Amino acid sequence: MRWKMNDHLLIINTPNSDTVNYLNRLIGQIRISPELEEVPIQILTRKFDDGLPTELSEHGVAHYSGVAENNHTLKAVDVAAAQYIILIARDADSALSDSLTFDILSRIKEIGTKATIVAEVSDDINRERIKNMGADIMLRPVRAYPELIVRSLVAPGTEQVLENMFTHDDDHMVRLDVEFKDKSWADIVCRFVNAGMGVPMAIVNNNGTIHVNPLHDTKCSGKSIITLVNETQNVSNKRAQDCMNG
């Protein structure tokens, strides 16, 4: 069935494995995001030729059964009128998925669209080509966290920050053992930043519980601080303790 849609969010392709669970989490995150909760959603895939499973149809999404490597199909899902397009890699571990993504983007570019396009890219070497073909946001396929796609739509650029933290190159997280008591979160952040000890992201209190980014005036006590550092920064437990005691 063809659904005439406008200003919708179009999901193209679906993962080859754990499809329903992934889509359920992805759409669930879209629906609880204030900026996206009212946006109509349509899925273009051949995965559900007999119709959407109940857990997906309950989200109120439309479904079109077809392959995206076809201009007629893309026009049938109103790609030109979409507000957002999420282009999912069918196989997260195969560079062949990037070739399919490139082909689909070339067809979308030929048809024309006003949409913000998020494209999963399996091999970083292909990012520039995918960007040149019209993708606005590119990120690695992370099947465990479909929320990353939603965050990239709501706050473009966050995907680059988060992806950067997944590797040890450039910026990365470190845990520094340091004792502190009754210090405000704002004070801890200022001390670390001014001392070149990175940007604190969380504290570990004395019973091991981790508190991520407390409110600025929260009084904090604990035994460790998790901080975001650049690969060029020289950090150590001793420097962290001196910073906290200074």
SULSUL-V231566 format. One record per pair of residues at least 12 apart in sequence whose ideal C-beta (glycine too) atoms are under 7 Angstrom apart, sorted by the first residue. I is the first residue (numbers start at 0). J is the second residue. D is the distance in Angstrom with one decimal. If there is no record, write none. Layout:
{{I J D} {I J D}}
//
This chain:
{{1 63 7.0} {1 75 5.4} {2 41 6.4} {2 61 4.3} {3 77 6.8} {4 39 5.8} {4 41 5.8} {4 61 6.8} {4 77 4.8} {4 80 6.7} {5 77 6.7} {5 80 4.5} {6 80 6.8} {6 82 4.5} {7 38 6.5} {7 39 4.1} {7 40 6.6} {7 41 5.5} {7 81 5.5} {7 82 6.3} {8 29 6.8} {8 35 6.8} {8 38 4.8} {8 39 7.0} {8 40 4.9} {8 82 6.4} {8 83 4.4} {9 41 5.3} {9 43 6.5} {9 76 5.9} {9 78 6.4} {9 81 4.5} {9 84 4.9} {10 40 6.8} {10 42 4.7} {10 43 6.9} {10 85 4.9} {10 87 6.7} {11 43 4.9} {11 67 4.8} {11 84 6.5} {11 85 6.9} {11 86 4.9} {11 87 6.7} {11 103 6.5} {12 44 6.1} {12 67 6.2} {12 86 6.6} {12 87 4.4} {12 89 5.4} {13 44 4.5} {13 46 4.7} {13 87 6.2} {14 87 6.4} {14 89 6.7} {14 91 6.9} {14 142 6.2} {15 89 5.3} {15 90 5.6} {17 142 7.0} {18 46 5.5} {19 52 5.3} {19 54 6.4} {19 55 6.5} {21 142 6.2} {21 145 5.9} {22 55 5.8} {23 54 5.4} {23 55 6.3} {24 145 5.0} {25 145 3.8} {25 148 6.5} {26 40 6.3} {26 55 6.9} {26 58 4.7} {26 60 6.2} {28 145 6.4} {28 146 4.9} {28 149 4.4} {29 149 5.7} {30 58 6.4} {32 149 5.7} {32 153 5.6} {34 153 5.1} {35 152 6.7} {35 153 6.8} {38 82 6.4} {40 60 4.2} {41 60 6.6} {41 61 4.2} {41 63 6.4} {41 76 5.7} {42 60 6.0} {42 62 5.1} {43 63 5.1} {43 65 6.3} {43 67 5.7} {43 72 6.9} {43 76 5.0} {45 64 6.0} {45 65 6.5} {45 66 5.8} {47 62 6.3} {47 64 6.7} {48 64 5.4} {63 75 6.2} {63 76 5.0} {67 103 4.7} {68 99 6.7} {68 102 5.5} {68 103 6.2} {70 106 5.4} {70 110 6.5} {73 106 5.7} {73 107 6.4} {73 110 5.9} {74 110 6.4} {78 107 5.6} {78 110 5.8} {78 112 5.4} {79 110 5.6} {79 111 5.4} {79 112 5.1} {81 112 6.1} {81 114 4.2} {82 114 5.9} {83 114 5.6} {83 115 5.3} {83 152 5.9} {84 112 6.9} {84 114 4.5} {84 116 4.6} {85 117 4.9} {85 148 6.0} {86 100 5.7} {86 103 6.3} {86 116 6.6} {86 117 6.7} {86 118 4.4} {86 119 6.6} {87 119 5.7} {88 100 6.6} {88 119 4.1} {88 121 5.4} {88 140 4.8} {91 121 6.1} {91 140 3.6} {91 142 5.9} {92 121 6.7} {93 121 6.2} {94 121 5.6} {94 122 4.5} {96 121 5.1} {97 120 5.9} {97 121 5.4} {97 122 5.7} {97 125 4.3} {97 129 6.9} {100 118 5.6} {100 129 6.2} {101 128 6.3} {101 129 6.4} {101 132 5.8} {104 118 6.8} {104 129 6.7} {104 132 4.0} {104 133 5.1} {104 134 6.2} {105 132 5.8} {107 133 6.4} {108 132 6.2} {108 133 4.8} {115 135 5.1} {115 152 6.9} {116 133 6.0} {116 134 5.0} {116 135 5.1} {117 136 4.4} {117 148 5.9} {117 151 5.8} {117 152 6.2} {118 134 3.9} {118 137 5.4} {119 138 6.3} {119 139 7.0} {119 140 4.4} {120 137 5.0} {120 139 6.6} {121 140 6.2} {136 151 4.9} {136 155 5.8} {136 158 6.3} {138 151 6.1} {138 158 4.4} {138 162 6.3} {139 162 6.3} {147 161 6.2} {164 227 6.8} {168 230 6.5} {169 229 6.9} {169 230 5.8} {170 227 5.8} {170 228 6.9} {170 229 5.6} {171 228 6.7} {172 200 6.8} {172 225 5.8} {172 227 5.9} {173 226 6.1} {173 228 5.6} {173 234 6.2} {174 223 5.4} {174 225 5.1} {175 223 6.4} {175 224 5.4} {175 226 6.4} {175 234 6.5} {175 236 5.5} {175 239 4.1} {176 222 6.5} {176 223 5.3} {176 236 4.8} {177 223 6.6} {177 224 5.7} {177 236 6.5} {177 239 4.2} {177 240 4.9} {177 243 5.3} {178 222 5.9} {179 219 6.7} {179 220 6.4} {179 221 6.2} {179 243 5.0} {180 220 4.4} {181 218 5.1} {181 220 5.9} {182 219 5.6} {183 215 6.9} {183 216 5.6} {183 217 6.7} {183 218 6.2} {184 213 4.5} {184 214 6.7} {184 215 5.6} {184 217 4.8} {184 219 5.6} {185 215 4.2} {185 216 6.7} {187 199 5.6} {187 219 6.3} {187 224 6.8} {190 242 5.2} {190 243 6.3} {191 226 5.9} {191 242 6.3} {194 242 4.2} {195 232 5.9} {196 226 6.1} {196 234 5.4} {196 238 6.5} {196 239 6.0} {196 242 5.6} {197 226 3.8} {197 227 5.2} {197 228 3.5} {197 232 6.0} {197 234 6.3} {198 226 6.3} {198 227 4.7} {199 224 5.4} {199 226 4.8} {200 212 6.4} {200 225 5.2} {200 226 6.3} {200 227 5.5} {201 225 4.3} {202 219 5.1} {202 221 4.7} {202 224 5.7} {203 221 5.4} {203 222 5.9} {203 223 3.8} {204 220 6.4} {204 221 4.1} {205 220 6.6} {205 221 5.9} {205 222 5.7} {224 239 6.6}}
//
